Amino acid sequence: FIAGDDGKDYFVHATGLKPNVTIDEGDKVSFDVIEGEKGPKADQVEKQ
């Protein structure tokens, strides 16, 4: 999960990462929020 600036946690799957991006706990990231099958999720995730 990724914590958004709005205080909500968003699910992120490996397919939601931009190409050649890996993230680790504590990384600052930016992302879009899209509607997934089970609610909002992070997409187009990249490190800042």
Protein Blocks (a to p, Z undefined) as FASTA:
>chain_A
ZZdfkopacdddfklpcehiacdehiacdddddddfkoccdehiacZZ
